[in-house]
Amino acid sequence: MLEQLDTWDKQALLFLNGFHADVLDPVVFYATRTDFWIPLYVFLLYLIFKNYGKAGWLVVVGIAVSILLTDQITSGLMKPYFERLRPSQDPELEGMLHLVNGYRGGLYGFASSHAANTTGIALFVFMLFRGTYRSIGWMFGWAAIMCYTRIYLGVHYPGDILAGIAVGLAGGYTAFKFYEWLKRRYNKPKAEA
């Protein structure tokens, strides 16, 4: 059964990775980088502090916890445990993938940290602002773009991405619950003397 799943995963990767255009290569290559999204992160900080004032630091701590959880679970636990080669590192796929600028990523790819981190942030921000900004669901579009860049670049299988999304959903939800606990703990009204 696992062999069949692996075969389907490779077939899906080759199919999805096959949709590329030279003009998109530099765009996708930079879109997968964290620094490319600094304007988005600055905008999110603006929204956080605009809506939460000084208590915005609690939100930032919650987002940091989401990233810490998702990144440590994928990079610190899953990748070393499963030791599944990235497609770009897999000798069976040599010459079959579209790679950009020789980028191959690290050795192991299961599960995708990019998918986990961005999905975790997207869920956290969605849960935070869903009652304030009806259009905040676009955060999941951002996470989906980040996930697809990893397949486009040939550094993750679709299964790596799906596992990363699952970790991201769990991490984002857990971090949001932690943020709510922090908020209750540190935003208590002071008792009168």
DRENFINU-608756 format. One record per residue (C-alpha): x, y, z; chain. Coordinates in steps of 0.25 Angstrom, whole numbers, plus 5000, padded with zeros to 4 digits. Each point is the difference from the previous one (the first is absolute). Layout:
<pts>
<pt xx="X" yy="Y" zz="Z" chain="A"/>
...
</pts>
This chain:
<pts>
<pt xx="5000" yy="5000" zz="5000" chain="A"/>
<pt xx="5011" yy="5010" zz="5004" chain="A"/>
<pt xx="5007" yy="4997" zz="4986" chain="A"/>
<pt xx="4987" yy="5003" zz="4993" chain="A"/>
<pt xx="4999" yy="5013" zz="5007" chain="A"/>
<pt xx="5014" yy="5003" zz="4997" chain="A"/>
<pt xx="4998" yy="4997" zz="4985" chain="A"/>
<pt xx="4988" yy="5009" zz="5000" chain="A"/>
<pt xx="5007" yy="5011" zz="5007" chain="A"/>
<pt xx="5011" yy="5000" zz="4990" chain="A"/>
<pt xx="4990" yy="5000" zz="4988" chain="A"/>
<pt xx="4993" yy="5012" zz="5006" chain="A"/>
<pt xx="5013" yy="5007" zz="5002" chain="A"/>
<pt xx="5005" yy="4998" zz="4986" chain="A"/>
<pt xx="4986" yy="5004" zz="4995" chain="A"/>
<pt xx="4999" yy="5013" zz="5008" chain="A"/>
<pt xx="5015" yy="5003" zz="4999" chain="A"/>
<pt xx="4998" yy="4999" zz="4985" chain="A"/>
<pt xx="4992" yy="5013" zz="4999" chain="A"/>
<pt xx="5011" yy="5010" zz="5000" chain="A"/>
<pt xx="5004" yy="5012" zz="4991" chain="A"/>
<pt xx="5014" yy="5006" zz="4999" chain="A"/>
<pt xx="4993" yy="5014" zz="5003" chain="A"/>
<pt xx="4995" yy="4995" zz="5013" chain="A"/>
<pt xx="5013" yy="4993" zz="5005" chain="A"/>
<pt xx="5005" yy="5013" zz="5007" chain="A"/>
<pt xx="4987" yy="5004" zz="5006" chain="A"/>
<pt xx="4998" yy="4986" zz="5006" chain="A"/>
<pt xx="5014" yy="4999" zz="5004" chain="A"/>
<pt xx="4999" yy="5013" zz="5008" chain="A"/>
<pt xx="4986" yy="4998" zz="5005" chain="A"/>
<pt xx="5004" yy="4988" zz="5008" chain="A"/>
<pt xx="5010" yy="5008" zz="5008" chain="A"/>
<pt xx="4996" yy="5006" zz="5013" chain="A"/>
<pt xx="5006" yy="5014" zz="4997" chain="A"/>
<pt xx="4991" yy="5001" zz="4988" chain="A"/>
<pt xx="4988" yy="5001" zz="5009" chain="A"/>
<pt xx="5005" yy="5011" zz="5010" chain="A"/>
<pt xx="4990" yy="5010" zz="4995" chain="A"/>
<pt xx="4989" yy="4990" zz="5003" chain="A"/>
<pt xx="5006" yy="4998" zz="5014" chain="A"/>
<pt xx="5001" yy="5015" zz="5002" chain="A"/>
<pt xx="4985" yy="5001" zz="4996" chain="A"/>
<pt xx="4996" yy="4989" zz="5010" chain="A"/>
<pt xx="5007" yy="5007" zz="5011" chain="A"/>
<pt xx="4993" yy="5013" zz="4997" chain="A"/>
<pt xx="4987" yy="4993" zz="5000" chain="A"/>
<pt xx="5003" yy="4993" zz="5013" chain="A"/>
<pt xx="5005" yy="5013" zz="5008" chain="A"/>
<pt xx="4989" yy="5008" zz="4993" chain="A"/>
<pt xx="4989" yy="4991" zz="5006" chain="A"/>
<pt xx="5007" yy="4995" zz="5013" chain="A"/>
<pt xx="5009" yy="5012" zz="5004" chain="A"/>
<pt xx="5010" yy="4996" zz="5011" chain="A"/>
<pt xx="4993" yy="4987" zz="5001" chain="A"/>
<pt xx="5005" yy="4997" zz="4986" chain="A"/>
<pt xx="5013" yy="4994" zz="5006" chain="A"/>
<pt xx="4992" yy="4988" zz="5005" chain="A"/>
<pt xx="4995" yy="4998" zz="4986" chain="A"/>
<pt xx="5015" yy="5000" zz="4995" chain="A"/>
<pt xx="5004" yy="4990" zz="5011" chain="A"/>
<pt xx="4988" yy="4991" zz="4995" chain="A"/>
<pt xx="5005" yy="5001" zz="4985" chain="A"/>
<pt xx="5014" yy="4997" zz="5005" chain="A"/>
<pt xx="4995" yy="4988" zz="5007" chain="A"/>
<pt xx="4993" yy="4995" zz="4988" chain="A"/>
<pt xx="5013" yy="5001" zz="4992" chain="A"/>
<pt xx="5008" yy="4994" zz="5011" chain="A"/>
<pt xx="4991" yy="4988" zz="5001" chain="A"/>
<pt xx="4998" yy="4998" zz="4985" chain="A"/>
<pt xx="5015" yy="5002" zz="4996" chain="A"/>
<pt xx="5005" yy="4991" zz="5012" chain="A"/>
<pt xx="4990" yy="4989" zz="4997" chain="A"/>
<pt xx="5003" yy="4999" zz="4985" chain="A"/>
<pt xx="5015" yy="5004" zz="5000" chain="A"/>
<pt xx="5004" yy="4995" zz="5014" chain="A"/>
<pt xx="4992" yy="4987" zz="5000" chain="A"/>
<pt xx="4994" yy="4995" zz="4987" chain="A"/>
<pt xx="5011" yy="5003" zz="4990" chain="A"/>
<pt xx="5011" yy="4993" zz="5008" chain="A"/>
<pt xx="4990" yy="4989" zz="5004" chain="A"/>
<pt xx="4994" yy="4996" zz="4987" chain="A"/>
<pt xx="5013" yy="5004" zz="4992" chain="A"/>
<pt xx="4992" yy="5001" zz="4987" chain="A"/>
<pt xx="5008" yy="5006" zz="4989" chain="A"/>
<pt xx="4995" yy="5012" zz="4994" chain="A"/>
<pt xx="4997" yy="4998" zz="4985" chain="A"/>
<pt xx="5011" yy="5009" zz="4996" chain="A"/>
<pt xx="5010" yy="4991" zz="5008" chain="A"/>
<pt xx="4994" yy="4987" zz="4995" chain="A"/>
<pt xx="5008" yy="4992" zz="4990" chain="A"/>
<pt xx="4988" yy="4994" zz="4994" chain="A"/>
<pt xx="4995" yy="5013" zz="4995" chain="A"/>
<pt xx="5013" yy="5006" zz="4995" chain="A"/>
<pt xx="4998" yy="5007" zz="4987" chain="A"/>
<pt xx="4985" yy="4999" zz="5001" chain="A"/>
<pt xx="4997" yy="5012" zz="5008" chain="A"/>
<pt xx="4999" yy="5015" zz="4997" chain="A"/>
<pt xx="5010" yy="5006" zz="5010" chain="A"/>
<pt xx="5003" yy="5015" zz="5001" chain="A"/>
<pt xx="5013" yy="5007" zz="5001" chain="A"/>
<pt xx="5006" yy="4986" zz="5005" chain="A"/>
<pt xx="4992" yy="5001" zz="5013" chain="A"/>
<pt xx="4998" yy="4987" zz="5006" chain="A"/>
<pt xx="4997" yy="5003" zz="5015" chain="A"/>
<pt xx="5005" yy="4991" zz="5011" chain="A"/>
<pt xx="5002" yy="4985" zz="5000" chain="A"/>
<pt xx="4986" yy="4996" zz="5006" chain="A"/>
<pt xx="4986" yy="5006" zz="4997" chain="A"/>
<pt xx="4990" yy="4993" zz="5008" chain="A"/>
<pt xx="4992" yy="5008" zz="5005" chain="A"/>
<pt xx="5001" yy="5014" zz="4993" chain="A"/>
<pt xx="5004" yy="5010" zz="5010" chain="A"/>
<pt xx="4995" yy="5011" zz="4991" chain="A"/>
<pt xx="4986" yy="4994" zz="4999" chain="A"/>
<pt xx="5000" yy="4998" zz="5015" chain="A"/>
<pt xx="5005" yy="5014" zz="5004" chain="A"/>
<pt xx="4991" yy="5008" zz="4990" chain="A"/>
<pt xx="4987" yy="4991" zz="5002" chain="A"/>
<pt xx="5003" yy="5002" zz="5015" chain="A"/>
<pt xx="5001" yy="5015" zz="4999" chain="A"/>
<pt xx="4988" yy="5001" zz="4990" chain="A"/>
<pt xx="4991" yy="4992" zz="5010" chain="A"/>
<pt xx="5004" yy="5008" zz="5012" chain="A"/>
<pt xx="4998" yy="5014" zz="4993" chain="A"/>
<pt xx="4987" yy="4995" zz="4994" chain="A"/>
<pt xx="4995" yy="4996" zz="5014" chain="A"/>
<pt xx="5005" yy="5013" zz="5006" chain="A"/>
<pt xx="4993" yy="5009" zz="4989" chain="A"/>
<pt xx="4988" yy="4992" zz="4995" chain="A"/>
<pt xx="4990" yy="5008" zz="5008" chain="A"/>
<pt xx="5007" yy="5014" zz="4996" chain="A"/>
<pt xx="5004" yy="4998" zz="4985" chain="A"/>
<pt xx="4991" yy="4991" zz="4992" chain="A"/>
<pt xx="5010" yy="4999" zz="4989" chain="A"/>
<pt xx="5011" yy="4994" zz="5009" chain="A"/>
<pt xx="4999" yy="4987" zz="4993" chain="A"/>
<pt xx="5010" yy="5005" zz="4990" chain="A"/>
<pt xx="5010" yy="4995" zz="5010" chain="A"/>
<pt xx="4997" yy="4986" zz="4995" chain="A"/>
<pt xx="5003" yy="5004" zz="4986" chain="A"/>
<pt xx="5014" yy="5005" zz="5004" chain="A"/>
<pt xx="5003" yy="4987" zz="5007" chain="A"/>
<pt xx="4995" yy="4993" zz="4987" chain="A"/>
<pt xx="5009" yy="5008" zz="4992" chain="A"/>
<pt xx="5012" yy="4997" zz="5009" chain="A"/>
<pt xx="4996" yy="4985" zz="4999" chain="A"/>
<pt xx="5000" yy="5000" zz="4985" chain="A"/>
<pt xx="5013" yy="5007" zz="4999" chain="A"/>
<pt xx="5007" yy="4988" zz="5007" chain="A"/>
<pt xx="4994" yy="4990" zz="4990" chain="A"/>
<pt xx="5003" yy="5009" zz="4988" chain="A"/>
<pt xx="5015" yy="5001" zz="5005" chain="A"/>
<pt xx="5000" yy="4985" zz="5001" chain="A"/>
<pt xx="5004" yy="5000" zz="5015" chain="A"/>
<pt xx="4988" yy="4993" zz="5005" chain="A"/>
<pt xx="4990" yy="4989" zz="4997" chain="A"/>
<pt xx="4985" yy="5003" zz="5001" chain="A"/>
<pt xx="5000" yy="4991" zz="5012" chain="A"/>
<pt xx="5010" yy="5008" zz="5007" chain="A"/>
<pt xx="4992" yy="5012" zz="4998" chain="A"/>
<pt xx="4987" yy="4993" zz="5005" chain="A"/>
<pt xx="5007" yy="4995" zz="5012" chain="A"/>
<pt xx="5006" yy="5014" zz="5002" chain="A"/>
<pt xx="4986" yy="5006" zz="4999" chain="A"/>
<pt xx="4995" yy="4991" zz="5011" chain="A"/>
<pt xx="5011" yy="5003" zz="5009" chain="A"/>
<pt xx="4997" yy="5015" zz="4997" chain="A"/>
<pt xx="4985" yy="4999" zz="5003" chain="A"/>
<pt xx="5003" yy="4993" zz="5013" chain="A"/>
<pt xx="5012" yy="5010" zz="5004" chain="A"/>
<pt xx="4992" yy="5012" zz="4996" chain="A"/>
<pt xx="4988" yy="4995" zz="5008" chain="A"/>
<pt xx="5008" yy="4997" zz="5012" chain="A"/>
<pt xx="5007" yy="5013" zz="5000" chain="A"/>
<pt xx="4987" yy="5008" zz="4999" chain="A"/>
<pt xx="4995" yy="4992" zz="5012" chain="A"/>
<pt xx="5013" yy="5004" zz="5007" chain="A"/>
<pt xx="4998" yy="5014" zz="4996" chain="A"/>
<pt xx="4986" yy="5000" zz="5006" chain="A"/>
<pt xx="5005" yy="4995" zz="5013" chain="A"/>
<pt xx="5011" yy="5011" zz="5000" chain="A"/>
<pt xx="4989" yy="5010" zz="4997" chain="A"/>
<pt xx="4992" yy="4996" zz="5012" chain="A"/>
<pt xx="5012" yy="4999" zz="5009" chain="A"/>
<pt xx="5006" yy="5014" zz="4997" chain="A"/>
<pt xx="4988" yy="5008" zz="4997" chain="A"/>
<pt xx="4993" yy="4998" zz="5013" chain="A"/>
<pt xx="4994" yy="5012" zz="5006" chain="A"/>
<pt xx="5008" yy="5005" zz="5012" chain="A"/>
<pt xx="4993" yy="4997" zz="5013" chain="A"/>
<pt xx="4996" yy="5013" zz="5008" chain="A"/>
<pt xx="5008" yy="5001" zz="5013" chain="A"/>
</pts>
